[in-house]
Amino acid sequence: MSRKLYLGTTALCGLVVTLMPAFAQELEGLQATFGVEQRFEAGDNLSLDIPESGSSAFSTTAFDLNVLSQTRTQSLRFNLGAALRYGDVEQGVDTGLVDPNIGFNYSTTGANALLSFGASYAESDVSFDRSLSDFEDENGVIVLPEDFESLNGTGTREVARANARIETGLQDPIGFVLFADAAQTTYRNLSAGSTLDDFERLGAGGSVLFRFSSVTTAFIDAEYSRFTSDDTQQTDRRTTSVSVGADHAISATTRIVGSIGYSETDTEEFGVTEVDEGVIGSLTWSRDLSSGSVETSFDVTQNENGRRATLLFARMMPIPLGSLSYSIGVTDSDTFDANVIGSLNWQRNLPTGRVFARLNRQISSNSEDDERLFTTLALGYLYDINSVSSIGFDASYGASEFDNANDVNRTDLSISYNHALTQDWTLSSGVSYRIRDEQNVGEADSQSIFVTLRREFDLLR
């Protein structure tokens, strides 16, 4: 962990320790669970190597502790986990204590202010036995990590994060917002030929809000971000932006938000600095409907890759026995051809189970801070055999495309049988098949079978 991120995380933890006694006096409705999971698995080439890295047969015992406490004004979340792995695994894969993780988030809302902060640390294998479902967000949508293109072979991936945000003057004519965040990804014990490089992102910013009336608010935003990488170029990129705008409620159901500003990006590689700058702005119109909501937005951004313009239409709506949200648009930049982007999140309860489909196609930055077009798709169907047994079918796909670089895609398929042995114990068994195809390298695949037993304890019951 870098000294900057280490000091920031240490200071944040110190603040938590200092303030926790006062917080604990008001927190109530405490929930605490402890989970134990035993998994037996056997398969080949679980690191998706080229050439194949051999077979594995191993046992993994995982433990996780989750604590949640919420009141009308405060929320506290804490999680801690790790696993013990033993058996015959591929060369370069760790055994013993693996996958440690810890996370903490706290937020509180006062009469005129809001404070939130958090920190997390997690270790995981670079690719050994890793599925696309590991990258799902809170809505179950797969969002490819920044280093997705190079996640193959063996090694350990470490991710540390910290963030803080404060808002004041929530009920005043003038309000202020300040935020800061840091994230660092590092690797160790990588297999030969790996292209993974340590990288770090830092960000900070603030806003001044001018509430002219109950329906109109003007704002001034300022942001600073920095990206550094331990790559061959020793990339150091700093971006500063300033913008002004307004948020106006046209009616009780319709709102329009617009801003305009300026952004400058300084990129240093091989000791040489290049500057990219330009006008940025956005305009968003949204409306609440009797069945959901609708939104249209237009954004212009500027970075080291030039200017990008994006037009997007989004719709959210409930449907019988489920929900549906989707968006569709087009994005165009100086370096990328025009591309269709969008998303779909559909789920429906059936008389004998559940079915869902989640699609996401967006522009994002990778671990080298290059723009990429990524597409993810997740399909699932759960068939209830009876009140205690079910069969699940899942398919996931992820693809990363570049303007003039190496495209990568992944496909995961699995079938599982699930059974509730008792009220507390669950059994899951099945087979999975994974494929990784890299444009200039080739295709690797992996098959595995597994059996999992899990129990969750309510520590306060």
BELNOR-V522436 format. One record per residue. PHI is phi in radians with two decimals (999 if undefined). OMEGA is omega in whole degrees, 0 to 359 (NA if undefined). NEAR is the number of other ideal C-beta (glycine too) atoms within 12 Angstrom. Layout:
PHI/OMEGA/NEAR, PHI/OMEGA/NEAR
//
This chain:
999/181/25, -1.18/182/24, -1.08/181/12, -1.09/182/21, -1.20/179/34, -1.10/181/20, -1.13/179/15, -1.13/179/30, -1.16/179/32, -1.09/179/19, -1.11/179/20, -1.12/178/31, -1.12/177/24, -1.11/177/15, -1.11/178/23, -1.05/181/25, -1.05/182/16, -1.19/187/12, -1.60/185/21, -0.99/179/20, -1.01/179/11, -1.21/180/15, -1.13/186/26, -1.08/181/18, -1.17/184/12, -1.85/182/22, -1.23/180/27, -2.58/183/18, 1.10/186/16, -1.22/174/23, -2.18/180/22, -2.50/179/23, -2.24/178/25, -2.26/183/24, -1.92/176/28, -2.21/181/25, -2.34/177/29, -1.99/183/26, -2.21/173/30, -1.98/186/24, -2.53/175/34, -2.47/180/25, -3.01/180/34, -2.11/176/28, 0.89/183/32, -1.21/175/45, -1.66/179/39, 0.92/179/43, -1.54/169/35, -2.23/357/24, -1.24/184/16, -1.02/186/24, -1.71/176/28, 1.79/185/22, -1.77/178/23, -2.42/172/36, -2.52/190/24, -2.66/178/31, -2.12/178/25, -2.22/176/37, -1.94/185/28, -1.94/178/28, -2.23/176/27, -2.56/177/27, -2.08/180/24, -2.27/180/28, -2.16/179/28, -2.40/174/26, -2.42/182/27, -2.36/171/21, -2.25/181/19, -1.14/186/12, -2.07/186/20, -2.38/177/29, -2.51/179/29, -2.27/177/33, -2.24/179/27, -2.50/177/29, -2.42/181/27, -2.55/182/24, -2.74/177/29, -2.97/180/26, -2.53/175/30, -2.01/182/23, -2.06/178/32, -2.46/177/22, 2.44/181/25, -1.70/183/19, -2.03/181/31, -1.12/181/33, -1.04/180/22, 1.66/180/27, -1.62/183/36, -1.27/168/31, -2.13/186/23, 1.47/180/17, -1.30/181/19, -2.37/174/30, 0.94/174/35, -1.20/178/27, -2.68/178/30, -2.60/180/27, -2.63/182/28, -2.56/175/33, -2.44/179/30, -2.41/175/37, -2.52/178/27, -2.52/180/27, -2.13/177/22, -1.77/181/18, -1.15/185/12, -2.47/182/17, -2.69/179/22, -2.44/179/27, -2.32/175/28, -2.56/176/27, -2.75/181/35, -2.91/178/33, -2.69/179/38, -2.68/176/31, -2.56/180/32, -2.59/172/29, -1.98/177/28, -2.75/174/32, -1.21/179/39, -1.02/180/39, -2.59/185/42, -1.01/176/42, 1.03/182/40, -1.70/180/34, -1.91/178/37, -1.11/180/40, -1.11/176/30, -1.11/185/29, -1.88/178/28, -1.33/175/25, -1.53/185/18, -1.14/178/7, -1.73/180/19, 1.42/180/27, -1.53/179/33, -1.32/176/39, -2.07/185/27, -1.10/177/38, -1.19/183/35, -1.07/183/33, -1.74/183/40, -0.94/186/40, -1.11/184/38, -1.99/182/35, -1.47/171/42, -2.56/185/41, 1.45/184/38, -1.91/180/35, 2.39/181/35, -2.03/181/29, -1.93/180/40, -2.06/180/32, -2.22/177/36, -2.09/181/35, -2.41/173/32, -2.64/181/39, -2.68/177/31, -2.66/180/31, -2.63/177/28, -2.41/176/26, -2.19/178/26, -2.22/180/23, 1.19/182/23, -1.08/181/21, -1.94/184/17, -1.74/176/17, -1.07/179/18, -2.16/179/20, -2.21/182/25, -2.31/176/27, -2.28/175/29, -2.28/179/27, -2.57/176/28, -2.65/177/31, -2.63/179/31, -2.54/178/37, -2.54/180/37, -2.37/177/36, -2.08/179/39, -2.28/184/30, -2.34/175/30, -2.58/178/20, 0.98/181/22, -1.28/177/27, -1.25/183/30, -1.04/178/14, 1.52/180/17, -1.13/180/26, -1.85/181/28, -1.36/177/35, -2.17/176/27, -1.04/177/32, -2.59/185/37, -2.54/176/37, -2.21/176/36, -2.21/180/29, -2.62/177/28, -2.74/180/25, -3.09/180/26, -2.86/179/23, -2.44/170/30, -2.02/183/26, -1.90/178/27, -2.03/182/21, -1.61/182/23, -1.29/179/16, -2.78/180/13, -1.23/183/12, -2.04/184/16, -2.31/177/21, -2.33/174/30, -1.78/182/24, -2.60/171/30, -2.15/181/25, -1.98/174/32, -2.41/182/25, -2.40/175/31, -2.36/177/25, -2.42/180/30, -2.44/176/31, -2.12/176/39, -2.28/181/31, -2.42/177/32, -1.57/180/21, -1.56/182/25, -1.05/182/11, -1.40/187/23, 0.89/185/19, -1.14/175/33, -2.38/186/28, -2.12/181/35, -2.17/181/29, -2.17/177/35, -2.20/179/27, -2.48/176/33, -2.39/179/26, -2.59/176/30, -2.22/181/23, -2.95/182/27, -2.59/178/27, -2.15/185/29, -2.27/176/24, -1.55/181/22, -1.18/178/16, -2.63/180/13, -1.16/183/10, -2.08/187/15, -2.17/183/20, -2.41/176/26, -2.31/180/25, -2.29/180/29, -2.45/178/25, -2.66/175/32, -2.55/183/24, -2.89/184/28, -2.47/182/24, -2.32/177/33, -2.31/179/26, -2.14/177/34, -1.88/182/24, -2.01/177/30, -1.92/177/21, -2.39/184/21, 0.94/178/13, 1.41/180/11, -1.92/184/13, -1.86/174/18, -2.07/183/22, -2.06/174/19, -2.15/183/28, -2.56/180/22, 3.04/181/26, -1.37/175/19, -2.18/178/33, -3.11/179/29, -2.72/176/30, -2.53/183/26, -2.27/175/27, -2.07/181/26, -2.40/181/27, -2.58/174/23, -1.49/180/18, -1.94/177/15, -1.13/177/10, -2.24/177/15, 1.68/183/20, -2.66/179/22, -2.39/182/25, -2.60/175/28, -2.27/182/25, -2.43/175/27, -2.35/183/27, -2.23/172/30, -2.19/180/30, -2.11/181/34, -2.44/174/28, -2.59/183/36, -1.13/179/35, -1.61/181/30, 1.79/184/22, -1.58/178/26, -2.24/177/36, -2.05/183/29, -2.36/175/32, -2.00/187/27, -2.46/174/30, -2.08/183/24, -2.31/181/27, -2.47/175/28, -2.20/183/25, -2.79/172/20, -1.38/176/18, -2.29/179/18, -0.95/176/11, 1.13/180/15, 3.13/181/18, -2.60/180/25, -2.56/171/25, -2.43/180/29, -2.68/174/28, -2.54/178/30, -2.62/181/23, -2.94/180/27, -2.44/178/23, -2.30/184/32, -2.50/180/24, -2.47/180/29, -1.21/184/21, -1.90/181/24, -1.85/171/28, -1.16/177/18, -1.08/182/18, -2.34/173/28, -1.38/176/22, -2.19/179/34, 2.82/181/28, -2.70/176/33, -2.59/175/28, -2.39/183/32, -2.23/175/30, -2.52/184/27, -2.61/175/21, -1.51/180/18, -1.96/178/17, -1.02/182/10, -2.12/178/16, 2.67/183/23, -2.50/178/25, -2.44/178/24, -2.60/174/31, -2.54/181/30, -2.36/182/35, -2.16/178/31, -2.54/180/35, -2.40/187/34, -2.52/171/31, -1.74/177/38, -2.60/178/31, -1.79/178/34, -1.73/184/36, -1.22/173/36, -1.81/179/35, 1.12/174/32, -1.62/178/34, -1.25/177/32, -2.47/174/36, -1.80/180/36, -2.01/179/38, -2.27/176/36, -2.27/180/39, -2.49/177/31, -2.28/178/39, -2.17/180/28, -2.63/177/31, -2.49/178/25, -2.04/181/26, -1.87/179/21, -1.45/177/21, -1.24/175/16, -2.70/186/13, -1.22/183/9, -2.14/184/16, -2.28/179/22, -2.70/175/27, -2.13/181/24, -2.02/176/30, -2.13/182/26, -2.34/177/36, -2.41/180/29, -2.32/180/38, -2.49/176/32, -2.43/181/42, -2.41/178/31, -2.16/184/42, -2.11/179/30, -2.13/180/29, -1.17/179/20, -2.43/182/15, -2.65/188/22, -1.48/179/23, -1.39/181/25, -2.34/173/37, -2.45/181/30, -2.28/176/42, -2.33/177/31, -2.15/176/37, -2.26/179/28, -2.67/174/33, -2.27/183/26, -2.39/174/30, -1.98/184/25, -2.10/183/30, -2.54/176/25, -1.51/182/21, -1.19/176/17, -2.48/178/12, -1.14/185/10, -1.85/185/18, -1.84/176/21, -2.18/179/26, -2.11/176/26, -2.40/178/32, -2.49/180/26, 3.05/180/27, -2.31/178/24, -2.43/180/35, -2.44/182/27, -2.23/179/39, -2.30/173/29, -2.18/183/39, -2.14/179/25, -1.95/191/29, -0.88/186/18, -1.75/183/15, -2.07/181/22, 2.36/186/18, -2.02/175/23, -2.20/178/30, -2.35/184/26, -2.63/175/39, -2.12/178/27, -2.67/173/35, -2.19/184/26, -2.63/172/31, -2.39/183/25, -2.26/172/29, -2.03/181/27, -2.46/172/29, -2.42/178/24, -2.11/181/23, -1.79/171/18, -1.55/187/17, -1.29/183/15, -1.93/182/15, -1.57/NA/11
//
